[in-house]
Amino acid sequence: MREIIVLIPDIDIEQNVEIDVRINGRKKTLKYRVELINWEGNDQGDRITVLKHKIKDYDKDWELVEIGAPSDTEIPLMFRKKSSE
């Protein structure tokens, strides 16, 4: 699937975003979810482990589409709801 970048206003963390698009005249709703993951460890290895577990154990109806820039305490993850088509 090709991607189109759409700038949206700031949203609260752990909220869903729905975007309606038309592809060849057919309407489709794309659903996204942004979550902040708090680091549970202080070193690089612990952070990678936390991130791997969160992604592996995430709801299988959603797919990871972006890992945001980390801060000292957290990292944002963006998931997209898998299409039923």
C-alpha positions as CSV (number, residue, x, y, z in Angstrom):
1,M,0.0,0.0,0.0
2,R,1.3,3.4,-0.8
3,E,1.3,6.0,2.0
4,I,0.1,9.6,2.0
5,I,1.2,11.9,4.8
6,V,-1.6,13.8,6.4
7,L,-0.8,16.3,9.1
8,I,-3.4,16.1,11.9
9,P,-3.7,18.3,15.0
10,D,-2.2,17.2,18.3
11,I,-4.2,14.5,19.9
12,D,-4.2,13.0,23.4
13,I,-2.2,9.8,23.7
14,E,-4.0,6.5,23.3
15,Q,-6.8,7.9,21.2
16,N,-7.9,6.5,17.9
17,V,-7.8,8.6,14.7
18,E,-10.1,7.7,11.8
19,I,-9.4,9.1,8.3
20,D,-11.9,8.7,5.5
21,V,-10.4,8.5,2.0
22,R,-11.7,7.8,-1.4
23,I,-9.8,5.5,-3.7
24,N,-11.1,5.3,-7.2
25,G,-14.4,6.7,-5.9
26,R,-14.7,4.0,-3.2
27,K,-14.8,5.3,0.4
28,K,-12.4,3.6,2.9
29,T,-11.9,4.5,6.6
30,L,-8.3,4.1,7.9
31,K,-7.9,3.8,11.7
32,Y,-4.8,4.7,13.6
33,R,-3.8,4.5,17.3
34,V,-0.9,6.3,19.0
35,E,0.5,4.9,22.3
36,L,3.3,6.1,24.5
37,I,5.5,3.4,26.0
38,N,7.2,4.2,29.2
39,W,10.7,2.9,29.6
40,E,11.0,0.3,32.4
41,G,14.7,0.0,32.3
42,N,17.6,2.5,32.3
43,D,19.9,1.0,29.8
44,Q,19.7,0.5,26.0
45,G,19.2,-3.3,26.3
46,D,16.2,-3.0,28.7
47,R,14.6,-0.4,26.5
48,I,14.9,-2.6,23.4
49,T,13.4,-5.6,25.3
50,V,10.4,-3.5,26.5
51,L,9.8,-2.3,23.0
52,K,10.0,-5.8,21.5
53,H,7.6,-7.2,24.0
54,K,5.1,-4.4,23.5
55,I,5.1,-4.8,19.7
56,K,5.0,-8.7,19.9
57,D,2.1,-8.7,22.4
58,Y,0.0,-6.0,20.8
59,D,-3.5,-6.7,19.5
60,K,-3.1,-8.7,16.3
61,D,-5.9,-6.7,14.6
62,W,-3.4,-3.7,14.6
63,E,-0.1,-3.4,12.7
64,L,2.9,-1.2,13.7
65,V,3.4,1.5,11.1
66,E,5.8,3.9,12.9
67,I,8.1,4.2,15.9
68,G,8.5,7.8,16.9
69,A,11.5,9.6,18.3
70,P,12.2,8.4,21.9
71,S,12.7,10.7,24.9
72,D,14.5,9.9,28.1
73,T,11.3,8.4,29.6
74,E,9.0,7.2,26.7
75,I,8.6,6.4,23.0
76,P,5.5,6.8,20.8
77,L,4.3,3.9,18.7
78,M,1.7,4.3,15.9
79,F,-0.5,1.4,14.9
80,R,-2.9,1.0,12.0
81,K,-6.0,-1.2,12.1
82,K,-5.6,-4.0,9.6
83,S,-8.0,-4.0,6.7
84,S,-10.7,-6.6,6.6
85,E,-10.6,-6.6,2.8
